[in-house]
């Protein structure tokens, strides 16, 4: 038995003294772990509330039509490029004439076209980046603890 145990009297008293010291210390210095747990709970509650607000958006016919139009540019660009290759093989003379016409387009106009395409796809990517599903490691931790039979038996003892 140690010196503190002899001074206090029994081993259980040392544990009680340590718990009391911890309780007093938490009055002056808050627990960083508890603060992080409360912060995570608050963030999860805010995310749940935000998710509930946008769970079932009411889409009108105009919204559905615009969503359909927004899905067209990528396939049209892809199939249009493949179509140019087919056109070049089917009628090389006409294709060469069209390419000479494209060569006559001034360079600032090409820059403008590039900016429009870049901003379209950049805005689209930003939209999907901002609206991605946020998963938290804390969300599944509570469910996993409730379903663990070994932990339930241990907690009951």
DSSP file (Angstrom, degrees, kcal/mol; ACC not computed):
  #  RESIDUE AA STRUCTURE BP1 BP2  ACC     N-H-->O    O-->H-N    N-H-->O    O-->H-N    TCO  KAPPA ALPHA  PHI   PSI    X-CA   Y-CA   Z-CA
    1    1 A X              0   0    0      0, 0.0     9,-0.0     0, 0.0     5,-0.0   0.000 360.0 360.0 360.0 139.3    0.0    0.0    0.0
    2    2 A X     >  -     0   0    0      1,-0.1     4,-1.9     4,-0.0     5,-0.2  -0.136 360.0-101.4 -81.2 176.9    1.3    3.4   -0.9
    3    3 A X  H  > S+     0   0    0      2,-0.2     4,-2.2     1,-0.2     5,-0.2   0.895 121.8  49.8 -66.0 -41.7    1.9    6.5    1.2
    4    4 A X  H  > S+     0   0    0      1,-0.2     4,-2.7     2,-0.2     5,-0.3   0.909 109.2  52.8 -66.4 -39.6   -1.3    8.2    0.1
    5    5 A X  H  > S+     0   0    0      1,-0.2     4,-2.4     2,-0.2    -1,-0.2   0.889 110.3  47.5 -61.2 -39.0   -3.3    5.1    0.8
    6    6 A X  H  < S+     0   0    0     -4,-1.9    -1,-0.2     2,-0.2    -2,-0.2   0.877 113.5  48.4 -68.8 -37.8   -1.9    4.9    4.4
    7    7 A X  H  < S+     0   0    0     -4,-2.2    -2,-0.2     1,-0.2    -1,-0.2   0.917 118.1  38.7 -69.5 -42.1   -2.7    8.6    4.9
    8    8 A X  H  < S-     0   0    0     -4,-2.7    -2,-0.2    -5,-0.2    -1,-0.2   0.853 107.7-126.7 -79.7 -34.9   -6.2    8.4    3.6
    9    9 A X  S  < S+     0   0    0     -4,-2.4     2,-0.3    -5,-0.3    -4,-0.1  -0.223  71.6  31.7 123.5 -46.5   -6.9    5.1    5.2
   10   10 A X  S >> S-     0   0    0      1,-0.1     4,-1.0    -9,-0.0     3,-0.7  -0.966  74.8-112.7-145.9 158.7   -8.2    2.7    2.4
   11   11 A X  H 3> S+     0   0    0     -2,-0.3     4,-1.3     1,-0.2     3,-0.5   0.856 114.1  56.8 -63.0 -35.3   -7.8    2.1   -1.3
   12   12 A X  H 3> S+     0   0    0      1,-0.2     4,-2.1     2,-0.2    -1,-0.2   0.809 100.6  59.3 -64.4 -29.1  -11.4    3.1   -2.2
   13   13 A X  H <> S+     0   0    0     -3,-0.7     4,-2.6     2,-0.2    -1,-0.2   0.842 100.0  55.7 -69.4 -32.7  -10.7    6.5   -0.5
   14   14 A X  H  X S+     0   0    0     -4,-1.0     4,-2.3    -3,-0.5    -1,-0.2   0.916 108.8  47.4 -64.1 -42.5   -7.9    7.2   -2.9
   15   15 A X  H  X S+     0   0    0     -4,-1.3     4,-2.5     2,-0.2    -2,-0.2   0.911 112.9  48.7 -63.6 -42.6  -10.2    6.6   -5.9
   16   16 A X  H  X S+     0   0    0     -4,-2.1     4,-2.3     1,-0.2    -2,-0.2   0.897 110.9  50.7 -64.4 -39.9  -12.8    8.9   -4.3
   17   17 A X  H  X S+     0   0    0     -4,-2.6     4,-2.2     2,-0.2    -2,-0.2   0.900 110.7  49.2 -64.6 -40.5  -10.2   11.5   -3.6
   18   18 A X  H  X S+     0   0    0     -4,-2.3     4,-2.2     2,-0.2    -2,-0.2   0.903 111.3  49.2 -64.4 -42.1   -9.1   11.3   -7.3
   19   19 A X  H  X S+     0   0    0     -4,-2.5     4,-2.4     1,-0.2    -2,-0.2   0.895 110.9  50.3 -64.2 -39.7  -12.7   11.6   -8.5
   20   20 A X  H  X S+     0   0    0     -4,-2.3     4,-2.3     2,-0.2    -2,-0.2   0.909 109.9  50.2 -64.6 -41.2  -13.3   14.6   -6.3
   21   21 A X  H  X S+     0   0    0     -4,-2.2     4,-2.4     1,-0.2    -1,-0.2   0.889 110.3  50.4 -64.4 -38.2  -10.1   16.3   -7.6
   22   22 A X  H  X S+     0   0    0     -4,-2.2     4,-2.1     2,-0.2    -2,-0.2   0.920 109.8  50.4 -65.7 -42.0  -11.2   15.7  -11.1
   23   23 A X  H  X S+     0   0    0     -4,-2.4     4,-0.7     1,-0.2    -2,-0.2   0.897 112.2  46.7 -62.3 -40.8  -14.6   17.2  -10.4
   24   24 A X  H >X S+     0   0    0     -4,-2.3     4,-1.0     1,-0.2     3,-0.7   0.896 110.8  52.7 -67.3 -40.0  -13.0   20.3   -8.8
   25   25 A X  H 3X S+     0   0    0     -4,-2.4     4,-2.8     1,-0.2     3,-0.4   0.870 104.0  56.6 -64.8 -35.7  -10.6   20.6  -11.8
   26   26 A X  H 3< S+     0   0    0     -4,-2.1    -1,-0.2     1,-0.2    -2,-0.2   0.704  98.4  62.5 -71.5 -17.5  -13.5   20.5  -14.3
   27   27 A X  H << S+     0   0    0     -3,-0.7    -1,-0.2    -4,-0.7    -2,-0.2   0.899 115.5  30.6 -68.8 -39.4  -15.1   23.5  -12.5
   28   28 A X  H  < S+     0   0    0     -4,-1.0     2,-0.5    -3,-0.4    -2,-0.2   0.830 131.9  31.5 -89.0 -35.1  -12.1   25.7  -13.4
   29   29 A X  S  < S-     0   0    0     -4,-2.8    -1,-0.3    -5,-0.1     3,-0.1  -0.953  86.2-133.5-126.5 109.8  -11.0   24.0  -16.7
   30   30 A X        -     0   0    0     -2,-0.5     2,-0.4    -3,-0.2    -3,-0.1  -0.232  32.4 -95.6 -63.2 152.2  -13.8   22.5  -18.8
   31   31 A X     >  -     0   0    0     -5,-0.2     4,-2.1     1,-0.2    -1,-0.1  -0.530  26.6-155.2 -70.5 122.5  -13.4   19.1  -20.2
   32   32 A X  H  > S+     0   0    0     -2,-0.4     4,-2.2     2,-0.2    -1,-0.2   0.865  94.4  53.5 -67.0 -35.8  -12.1   19.3  -23.8
   33   33 A X  H  > S+     0   0    0      2,-0.2     4,-2.3     1,-0.2    -1,-0.2   0.933 109.7  46.4 -64.8 -45.4  -13.5   15.9  -24.6
   34   34 A X  H  > S+     0   0    0      1,-0.2     4,-2.6     2,-0.2     5,-0.2   0.888 110.7  53.8 -65.0 -37.5  -17.0   16.8  -23.4
   35   35 A X  H  X S+     0   0    0     -4,-2.1     4,-2.2     1,-0.2    -1,-0.2   0.908 109.6  47.7 -62.7 -41.1  -16.8   20.1  -25.3
   36   36 A X  H  X S+     0   0    0     -4,-2.2     4,-2.4     2,-0.2    -2,-0.2   0.887 111.0  51.4 -67.0 -38.4  -15.9   18.2  -28.5
   37   37 A X  H  X S+     0   0    0     -4,-2.3     4,-2.3     2,-0.2    -2,-0.2   0.927 111.5  46.7 -63.6 -44.1  -18.8   15.8  -27.9
   38   38 A X  H  X S+     0   0    0     -4,-2.6     4,-2.3     2,-0.2    -2,-0.2   0.884 111.8  51.5 -65.5 -37.7  -21.3   18.6  -27.4
   39   39 A X  H  X S+     0   0    0     -4,-2.2     4,-2.4    -5,-0.2    -2,-0.2   0.919 110.5  48.3 -64.1 -42.9  -19.9   20.4  -30.5
   40   40 A X  H  X S+     0   0    0     -4,-2.4     4,-2.5     1,-0.2    -2,-0.2   0.898 111.3  50.4 -64.8 -40.0  -20.4   17.2  -32.6
   41   41 A X  H  X S+     0   0    0     -4,-2.3     4,-2.2     2,-0.2    -1,-0.2   0.905 111.0  48.9 -63.9 -40.9  -23.9   16.7  -31.3
   42   42 A X  H  X S+     0   0    0     -4,-2.3     4,-2.2     2,-0.2    -2,-0.2   0.904 111.8  48.8 -66.0 -40.6  -24.8   20.3  -32.1
   43   43 A X  H  X S+     0   0    0     -4,-2.4     4,-2.6     2,-0.2    -2,-0.2   0.914 111.4  49.4 -65.4 -41.8  -23.4   19.9  -35.6
   44   44 A X  H  X S+     0   0    0     -4,-2.5     4,-2.6     2,-0.2    -2,-0.2   0.895 110.2  51.0 -64.9 -38.8  -25.3   16.7  -36.2
   45   45 A X  H  X S+     0   0    0     -4,-2.2     4,-2.3     2,-0.2    -1,-0.2   0.911 111.4  48.1 -64.2 -41.2  -28.5   18.3  -35.0
   46   46 A X  H  X S+     0   0    0     -4,-2.2     4,-2.5     2,-0.2    -2,-0.2   0.913 112.5  48.3 -65.3 -41.7  -28.0   21.2  -37.4
   47   47 A X  H  X S+     0   0    0     -4,-2.6     4,-2.6     2,-0.2    -2,-0.2   0.894 110.8  51.1 -65.9 -39.0  -27.3   18.9  -40.3
   48   48 A X  H  X S+     0   0    0     -4,-2.6     4,-2.2     2,-0.2    -2,-0.2   0.928 111.3  47.9 -62.5 -43.5  -30.3   16.8  -39.5
   49   49 A X  H  X S+     0   0    0     -4,-2.3     4,-1.7     2,-0.2    -2,-0.2   0.922 112.5  48.2 -63.6 -43.7  -32.5   19.9  -39.5
   50   50 A X  H  X S+     0   0    0     -4,-2.5     4,-1.4     1,-0.2    -1,-0.2   0.906 111.2  51.4 -62.7 -41.3  -31.0   21.1  -42.8
   51   51 A X  H  < S+     0   0    0     -4,-2.6    -1,-0.2     1,-0.2    -2,-0.2   0.876 107.8  52.1 -63.5 -37.7  -31.6   17.7  -44.3
   52   52 A X  H >< S+     0   0    0     -4,-2.2     3,-0.8     1,-0.2     4,-0.4   0.852 105.1  56.3 -67.8 -33.5  -35.2   17.7  -43.2
   53   53 A X  H 3< S+     0   0    0     -4,-1.7    -1,-0.2     1,-0.2    -2,-0.2   0.872 118.3  31.7 -65.3 -35.6  -35.8   21.0  -44.8
   54   54 A X  T >< S+     0   0    0     -4,-1.4     3,-0.5     1,-0.1    -1,-0.2   0.150  87.5 107.3-109.7  18.9  -34.6   19.8  -48.2
   55   55 A X  T <  S+     0   0    0     -3,-0.8     2,-0.4     1,-0.3    -1,-0.1   0.945  93.5  16.6 -63.1 -50.3  -35.7   16.2  -48.0
   56   56 A X  T 3  S-     0   0    0     -4,-0.4    -1,-0.3    -3,-0.2     2,-0.2  -0.717  77.7-168.0-127.8  81.0  -38.7   16.5  -50.4
   57   57 A X    <   -     0   0    0     -3,-0.5     2,-0.8    -2,-0.4    -3,-0.1  -0.472  25.9-122.5 -70.8 139.8  -38.5   19.6  -52.5
   58   58 A X        -     0   0    0     -2,-0.2     2,-0.5     1,-0.0    -1,-0.1  -0.733  30.6-160.9 -83.5 111.3  -41.7   20.3  -54.4
   59   59 A X        -     0   0    0     -2,-0.8     2,-0.1     4,-0.1    -1,-0.0  -0.818   0.9-153.3 -98.7 127.4  -40.6   20.5  -58.1
   60   60 A X     >  -     0   0    0     -2,-0.5     4,-2.1     1,-0.1     5,-0.2  -0.325  36.3 -97.7 -85.7 177.0  -42.9   22.2  -60.6
   61   61 A X  H  > S+     0   0    0      1,-0.2     4,-2.1     2,-0.2     5,-0.1   0.863 126.3  54.0 -64.2 -34.5  -43.0   21.4  -64.3
   62   62 A X  H  > S+     0   0    0      2,-0.2     4,-2.6     1,-0.2    -1,-0.2   0.912 107.4  49.9 -66.3 -41.7  -40.7   24.3  -65.0
   63   63 A X  H  > S+     0   0    0      1,-0.2     4,-2.4     2,-0.2    -2,-0.2   0.914 111.8  47.9 -62.2 -42.6  -38.1   23.0  -62.5
   64   64 A X  H  X S+     0   0    0     -4,-2.1     4,-2.0     2,-0.2    -1,-0.2   0.881 112.0  50.0 -65.8 -37.4  -38.2   19.5  -64.0
   65   65 A X  H  X S+     0   0    0     -4,-2.1     4,-2.3     2,-0.2    -2,-0.2   0.926 112.0  46.8 -67.3 -43.7  -37.9   21.0  -67.5
   66   66 A X  H  X S+     0   0    0     -4,-2.6     4,-2.4     2,-0.2    -2,-0.2   0.894 110.7  53.0 -65.8 -39.2  -34.8   23.2  -66.5
   67   67 A X  H  X S+     0   0    0     -4,-2.4     4,-0.7    -5,-0.2    -1,-0.2   0.902 110.0  48.9 -61.0 -39.6  -33.3   20.1  -64.8
   68   68 A X  H >< S+     0   0    0     -4,-2.0     3,-0.6     1,-0.2     4,-0.3   0.903 111.4  48.7 -65.8 -40.5  -33.7   18.2  -68.0
   69   69 A X  H >X S+     0   0    0     -4,-2.3     3,-1.3     1,-0.2     4,-0.6   0.862 105.5  58.7 -66.6 -35.1  -32.1   21.0  -70.0
   70   70 A X  H 3< S+     0   0    0     -4,-2.4     4,-0.3     1,-0.3    -1,-0.2   0.720 102.0  55.6 -67.3 -19.3  -29.2   21.2  -67.6
   71   71 A X  T <X S+     0   0    0     -4,-0.7     4,-0.6    -3,-0.6    -1,-0.3   0.524  94.0  73.1 -88.8  -5.6  -28.4   17.5  -68.3
   72   72 A X  H <> S+     0   0    0     -3,-1.3     4,-2.4    -4,-0.3     5,-0.2   0.872  76.7  68.6 -80.4 -38.1  -28.1   18.0  -72.1
   73   73 A X  H  X S+     0   0    0     -4,-0.6     4,-2.7     1,-0.2     5,-0.2   0.872  98.0  50.2 -57.9 -43.3  -24.8   19.9  -72.7
   74   74 A X  H  > S+     0   0    0     -4,-0.3     4,-2.4     1,-0.2    -1,-0.2   0.953 114.9  41.7 -63.2 -49.8  -22.4   17.1  -71.7
   75   75 A X  H  X S+     0   0    0     -4,-0.6     4,-3.0     1,-0.2     5,-0.3   0.898 115.0  52.4 -63.9 -35.9  -24.0   14.4  -73.8
   76   76 A X  H  X S+     0   0    0     -4,-2.4     4,-2.3     1,-0.2    -2,-0.2   0.916 111.1  46.5 -65.5 -41.0  -24.4   16.9  -76.7
   77   77 A X  H  X S+     0   0    0     -4,-2.7     4,-2.0    -5,-0.2    -1,-0.2   0.916 115.4  46.5 -64.9 -42.0  -20.7   17.9  -76.5
   78   78 A X  H  X S+     0   0    0     -4,-2.4     4,-2.0    -5,-0.2    -2,-0.2   0.958 117.8  40.3 -66.3 -50.5  -19.6   14.3  -76.4
   79   79 A X  H  X S+     0   0    0     -4,-3.0     4,-2.4     1,-0.2    -1,-0.2   0.839 113.0  56.5 -69.7 -31.1  -21.8   13.0  -79.2
   80   80 A X  H  X S+     0   0    0     -4,-2.3     4,-1.8    -5,-0.3    -1,-0.2   0.892 106.7  49.4 -65.0 -39.0  -21.1   16.2  -81.2
   81   81 A X  H  X S+     0   0    0     -4,-2.0     4,-1.5     2,-0.2    -2,-0.2   0.919 112.2  47.1 -66.3 -42.8  -17.4   15.5  -81.0
   82   82 A X  H  X S+     0   0    0     -4,-2.0     4,-2.0     1,-0.2    -2,-0.2   0.894 109.2  56.0 -63.3 -38.4  -17.9   11.9  -82.1
   83   83 A X  H  X S+     0   0    0     -4,-2.4     4,-2.8     1,-0.2    -1,-0.2   0.855 101.9  56.4 -61.6 -35.4  -20.1   13.2  -84.9
   84   84 A X  H  X S+     0   0    0     -4,-1.8     4,-2.4     2,-0.2    -1,-0.2   0.899 106.5  49.6 -63.5 -39.9  -17.3   15.5  -86.2
   85   85 A X  H  X S+     0   0    0     -4,-1.5     4,-1.5     2,-0.2    -2,-0.2   0.914 112.6  47.0 -64.2 -41.7  -15.1   12.4  -86.6
   86   86 A X  H  X S+     0   0    0     -4,-2.0     4,-2.3     1,-0.2    -2,-0.2   0.922 112.1  50.5 -64.9 -43.0  -17.8   10.6  -88.5
   87   87 A X  H  X S+     0   0    0     -4,-2.8     4,-2.6     1,-0.2     8,-0.3   0.886 107.5  54.0 -61.7 -39.9  -18.4   13.7  -90.6
   88   88 A X  H  < S+     0   0    0     -4,-2.4    -1,-0.2     1,-0.2    -2,-0.2   0.850 113.0  43.3 -64.4 -33.4  -14.7   13.9  -91.4
   89   89 A X  H  < S+     0   0    0     -4,-1.5     3,-0.3    -3,-0.2    -2,-0.2   0.843 116.8  45.8 -80.3 -33.8  -14.6   10.3  -92.6
   90   90 A X  H  < S+     0   0    0     -4,-2.3     2,-0.3     1,-0.2    -2,-0.2   0.930 133.1  10.6 -76.4 -45.4  -17.9   10.6  -94.6
   91   91 A X     X  +     0   0    0     -4,-2.6     4,-2.2    -5,-0.2    -1,-0.2  -0.694  65.8 172.3-137.2  81.2  -17.2   13.9  -96.4
   92   92 A X  H  > S+     0   0    0     -3,-0.3     4,-2.4    -2,-0.3     5,-0.2   0.840  78.6  54.0 -63.0 -34.2  -13.6   15.0  -96.0
   93   93 A X  H  > S+     0   0    0      2,-0.2     4,-2.0     1,-0.2    -1,-0.2   0.946 111.8  43.1 -67.1 -47.6  -13.8   17.9  -98.4
   94   94 A X  H  > S+     0   0    0      1,-0.2     4,-2.1     2,-0.2    -1,-0.2   0.884 113.7  52.9 -64.9 -38.0  -16.9   19.5  -96.7
   95   95 A X  H  X S+     0   0    0     -4,-2.2     4,-2.1    -8,-0.3    -1,-0.2   0.916 108.3  50.3 -62.5 -42.9  -15.3   18.9  -93.3
   96   96 A X  H  X S+     0   0    0     -4,-2.4     4,-2.0     1,-0.2    -2,-0.2   0.884 108.9  52.2 -64.0 -38.4  -12.1   20.7  -94.4
   97   97 A X  H  X S+     0   0    0     -4,-2.0     4,-1.9     1,-0.2    -1,-0.2   0.912 109.6  49.0 -63.2 -41.7  -14.1   23.6  -95.7
   98   98 A X  H  X S+     0   0    0     -4,-2.1     4,-2.1     1,-0.2    -2,-0.2   0.880 110.0  51.5 -64.9 -37.6  -15.9   23.9  -92.3
   99   99 A X  H  X S+     0   0    0     -4,-2.1     4,-1.8     2,-0.2    -1,-0.2   0.851 106.6  53.3 -70.3 -33.4  -12.5   23.7  -90.5
  100  100 A X  H  X S+     0   0    0     -4,-2.0     4,-0.9     2,-0.2    -1,-0.2   0.895 108.6  51.6 -64.5 -39.0  -11.2   26.6  -92.7
  101  101 A X  H >< S+     0   0    0     -4,-1.9     3,-0.6     1,-0.2     4,-0.3   0.898 108.8  49.6 -63.5 -40.4  -14.2   28.5  -91.6
  102  102 A X  H >< S+     0   0    0     -4,-2.1     3,-1.2     1,-0.2    -1,-0.2   0.840 104.3  59.5 -66.3 -31.8  -13.5   27.8  -88.0
  103  103 A X  H 3< S+     0   0    0     -4,-1.8    -1,-0.2     1,-0.3    -2,-0.2   0.756  98.5  59.8 -66.9 -23.4   -9.9   28.9  -88.5
  104  104 A X  T << S+     0   0    0     -4,-0.9    -1,-0.3    -3,-0.6     2,-0.2   0.577  78.4 108.6 -81.8  -9.3  -11.3   32.3  -89.6
  105  105 A X  S <  S-     0   0    0     -3,-1.2     5,-0.1    -4,-0.3    -3,-0.0  -0.519  79.9-110.8 -68.9 131.4  -12.9   32.9  -86.2
  106  106 A X    >>  -     0   0    0     -2,-0.2     4,-1.2     1,-0.1     3,-0.7  -0.277  20.8-118.6 -66.0 150.5  -11.0   35.6  -84.3
  107  107 A X  H 3> S+     0   0    0      1,-0.2     4,-2.1     2,-0.2     3,-0.4   0.856 109.7  59.1 -61.0 -39.4   -9.0   34.5  -81.2
  108  108 A X  H 3> S+     0   0    0      1,-0.2     4,-2.1     2,-0.2    -1,-0.2   0.851 103.0  55.0 -59.8 -30.8  -10.9   36.6  -78.7
  109  109 A X  H <> S+     0   0    0     -3,-0.7     4,-2.3     2,-0.2    -1,-0.2   0.869 106.1  50.7 -69.2 -34.9  -14.1   34.8  -79.7
  110  110 A X  H  X S+     0   0    0     -4,-1.2     4,-2.6    -3,-0.4    -2,-0.2   0.894 109.3  51.6 -66.5 -38.8  -12.4   31.5  -78.9
  111  111 A X  H  X S+     0   0    0     -4,-2.1     4,-2.4     2,-0.2    -2,-0.2   0.909 109.7  49.8 -62.8 -40.9  -11.4   32.8  -75.5
  112  112 A X  H  X S+     0   0    0     -4,-2.1     4,-2.4     2,-0.2    -2,-0.2   0.920 110.7  49.0 -63.5 -43.9  -15.0   33.9  -74.9
  113  113 A X  H  X S+     0   0    0     -4,-2.3     4,-2.4     1,-0.2     5,-0.2   0.919 111.4  50.2 -61.5 -43.0  -16.3   30.4  -75.8
  114  114 A X  H  X S+     0   0    0     -4,-2.6     4,-2.6     1,-0.2    -2,-0.2   0.892 110.2  49.9 -62.1 -39.8  -13.7   28.8  -73.5
  115  115 A X  H  X S+     0   0    0     -4,-2.4     4,-2.8     2,-0.2     5,-0.2   0.909 110.5  49.9 -65.5 -41.6  -14.7   31.0  -70.6
  116  116 A X  H  X S+     0   0    0     -4,-2.4     4,-2.3     2,-0.2    -2,-0.2   0.939 114.1  44.1 -62.7 -46.9  -18.4   30.2  -71.1
  117  117 A X  H  X S+     0   0    0     -4,-2.4     4,-2.5     2,-0.2     5,-0.3   0.913 114.8  49.6 -64.7 -42.2  -17.8   26.5  -71.2
  118  118 A X  H  X S+     0   0    0     -4,-2.6     4,-2.6    -5,-0.2    -2,-0.2   0.919 112.6  46.6 -64.4 -43.0  -15.4   26.7  -68.2
  119  119 A X  H  X S+     0   0    0     -4,-2.8     4,-2.6     2,-0.2     5,-0.2   0.881 111.4  52.5 -67.9 -36.0  -17.8   28.7  -66.2
  120  120 A X  H  X S+     0   0    0     -4,-2.3     4,-2.0    -5,-0.2    -2,-0.2   0.969 116.8  36.9 -62.2 -52.5  -20.7   26.4  -67.1
  121  121 A X  H  X S+     0   0    0     -4,-2.5     4,-2.4     1,-0.2    -2,-0.2   0.843 116.8  53.7 -72.1 -31.2  -18.9   23.2  -66.0
  122  122 A X  H  X S+     0   0    0     -4,-2.6     4,-2.4    -5,-0.3    -1,-0.2   0.915 110.5  46.5 -66.4 -42.0  -17.2   25.0  -63.1
  123  123 A X  H  X S+     0   0    0     -4,-2.6     4,-2.3     2,-0.2    -2,-0.2   0.881 112.5  51.0 -66.1 -37.8  -20.6   26.2  -61.7
  124  124 A X  H  X S+     0   0    0     -4,-2.0     4,-2.0    -5,-0.2    -2,-0.2   0.924 111.7  46.3 -65.1 -44.2  -22.0   22.7  -62.2
  125  125 A X  H  X S+     0   0    0     -4,-2.4     4,-2.2     1,-0.2    -2,-0.2   0.894 111.9  51.5 -65.5 -39.8  -19.1   21.1  -60.3
  126  126 A X  H  X S+     0   0    0     -4,-2.4     4,-2.6     2,-0.2     5,-0.2   0.898 107.5  53.7 -63.3 -40.2  -19.4   23.7  -57.6
  127  127 A X  H  X S+     0   0    0     -4,-2.3     4,-1.7     1,-0.2    -2,-0.2   0.938 112.1  43.4 -59.3 -47.6  -23.1   23.0  -57.3
  128  128 A X  H  < S+     0   0    0     -4,-2.0    -1,-0.2     1,-0.2    -2,-0.2   0.833 112.9  53.2 -69.5 -31.2  -22.5   19.2  -56.8
  129  129 A X  H >< S+     0   0    0     -4,-2.2     3,-0.9     1,-0.2    -2,-0.2   0.910 112.0  44.6 -68.4 -41.7  -19.6   19.9  -54.4
  130  130 A X  H 3< S+     0   0    0     -4,-2.6    -2,-0.2     1,-0.2    -1,-0.2   0.805 116.4  46.2 -72.4 -28.6  -21.8   22.1  -52.2
  131  131 A X  T 3< S+     0   0    0     -4,-1.7    -1,-0.2    -5,-0.2    -2,-0.2   0.134  82.4 127.4-103.1  19.8  -24.7   19.8  -52.3
  132  132 A X  S <  S-     0   0    0     -3,-0.9     2,-0.3     1,-0.1    -3,-0.1  -0.388  70.8 -94.9 -74.2 156.8  -22.9   16.5  -51.6
  133  133 A X        -     0   0    0     -2,-0.1     2,-0.6     1,-0.0    -1,-0.1  -0.536  35.7-142.6 -72.6 132.2  -24.0   14.3  -48.7
  134  134 A X        -     0   0    0     -2,-0.3     2,-0.4   -87,-0.1    -1,-0.0  -0.862  16.1-167.2 -99.3 122.5  -22.1   14.9  -45.5
  135  135 A X        -     0   0    0     -2,-0.6     2,-0.4     4,-0.0     3,-0.0  -0.915   3.1-158.0-111.6 137.6  -21.4   11.9  -43.5
  136  136 A X    >>  -     0   0    0     -2,-0.4     3,-0.9     1,-0.1     4,-0.6  -0.899  20.8-139.2-113.3 140.2  -20.2   12.0  -39.9
  137  137 A X  T 34 S+     0   0    0     -2,-0.4     4,-0.5     1,-0.2     3,-0.2   0.739 105.6  59.8 -67.1 -19.4  -18.3    9.3  -38.1
  138  138 A X  T 3> S+     0   0    0      1,-0.2     4,-1.0     2,-0.2    -1,-0.2   0.706  89.3  71.8 -79.6 -19.6  -20.4   10.1  -35.1
  139  139 A X  H <> S+     0   0    0     -3,-0.9     4,-0.5     1,-0.2    -1,-0.2   0.894 105.9  34.4 -65.6 -40.2  -23.7    9.4  -36.8
  140  140 A X  H  X S+     0   0    0     -4,-0.6     4,-2.0    -3,-0.2    -1,-0.2   0.585 101.7  78.4 -91.5  -9.7  -23.2    5.6  -36.9
  141  141 A X  H  > S+     0   0    0     -4,-0.5     4,-1.8     1,-0.2    -1,-0.2   0.902  93.3  49.2 -67.0 -40.0  -21.4    5.4  -33.5
  142  142 A X  H  X S+     0   0    0     -4,-1.0     4,-1.6     1,-0.2    -1,-0.2   0.899 112.2  47.6 -66.5 -39.9  -24.6    5.7  -31.5
  143  143 A X  H  X S+     0   0    0     -4,-0.5     4,-1.1     1,-0.2    -1,-0.2   0.875 110.1  52.8 -68.1 -37.1  -26.3    3.0  -33.5
  144  144 A X  H  < S+     0   0    0     -4,-2.0     4,-0.3     1,-0.2    -1,-0.2   0.864 108.0  51.0 -68.1 -35.0  -23.3    0.6  -33.2
  145  145 A X  H >< S+     0   0    0     -4,-1.8     3,-0.9     1,-0.2    -1,-0.2   0.876 107.6  53.1 -69.6 -36.0  -23.2    1.0  -29.4
  146  146 A X  H 3< S+     0   0    0     -4,-1.6    -1,-0.2     1,-0.2    -2,-0.2   0.782 110.2  47.8 -69.5 -25.7  -26.9    0.2  -29.1
  147  147 A X  T 3< S+     0   0    0     -4,-1.1     2,-0.9    -3,-0.2    -1,-0.2   0.373  82.6 104.7 -98.7   4.7  -26.6   -3.1  -31.1
  148  148 A X    <>  -     0   0    0     -3,-0.9     4,-1.9    -4,-0.3     5,-0.1  -0.771  47.3-171.6 -93.2 106.3  -23.6   -4.5  -29.3
  149  149 A X  H  > S+     0   0    0     -2,-0.9     4,-2.4     1,-0.2     5,-0.2   0.863  84.0  55.4 -65.9 -37.2  -24.7   -7.4  -27.0
  150  150 A X  H  > S+     0   0    0      1,-0.2     4,-2.2     2,-0.2    -1,-0.2   0.909 109.1  47.0 -64.3 -41.3  -21.4   -7.8  -25.4
  151  151 A X  H  > S+     0   0    0      2,-0.2     4,-2.5     1,-0.2    -1,-0.2   0.879 109.7  54.0 -67.6 -36.3  -21.2   -4.1  -24.4
  152  152 A X  H  X S+     0   0    0     -4,-1.9     4,-1.6     2,-0.2    -2,-0.2   0.923 110.2  46.7 -62.5 -43.2  -24.8   -4.3  -23.1
  153  153 A X  H  X S+     0   0    0     -4,-2.4     4,-1.2     1,-0.2    -2,-0.2   0.905 112.7  49.9 -64.0 -40.7  -23.9   -7.3  -20.9
  154  154 A X  H  < S+     0   0    0     -4,-2.2     3,-0.3     1,-0.2    -2,-0.2   0.887 109.2  51.6 -65.6 -38.8  -20.8   -5.5  -19.6
  155  155 A X  H  < S+     0   0    0     -4,-2.5    -1,-0.2     1,-0.2    -2,-0.2   0.834 105.8  55.5 -67.6 -31.9  -22.7   -2.3  -18.8
  156  156 A X  H  <        0   0    0     -4,-1.6    -1,-0.2     1,-0.3    -2,-0.2   0.801 360.0 360.0 -71.6 -27.7  -25.2   -4.3  -16.8
  157  157 A X     <        0   0    0     -4,-1.2    -1,-0.3    -3,-0.3    -2,-0.2   0.476 360.0 360.0 -77.1 360.0  -22.5   -5.8  -14.6
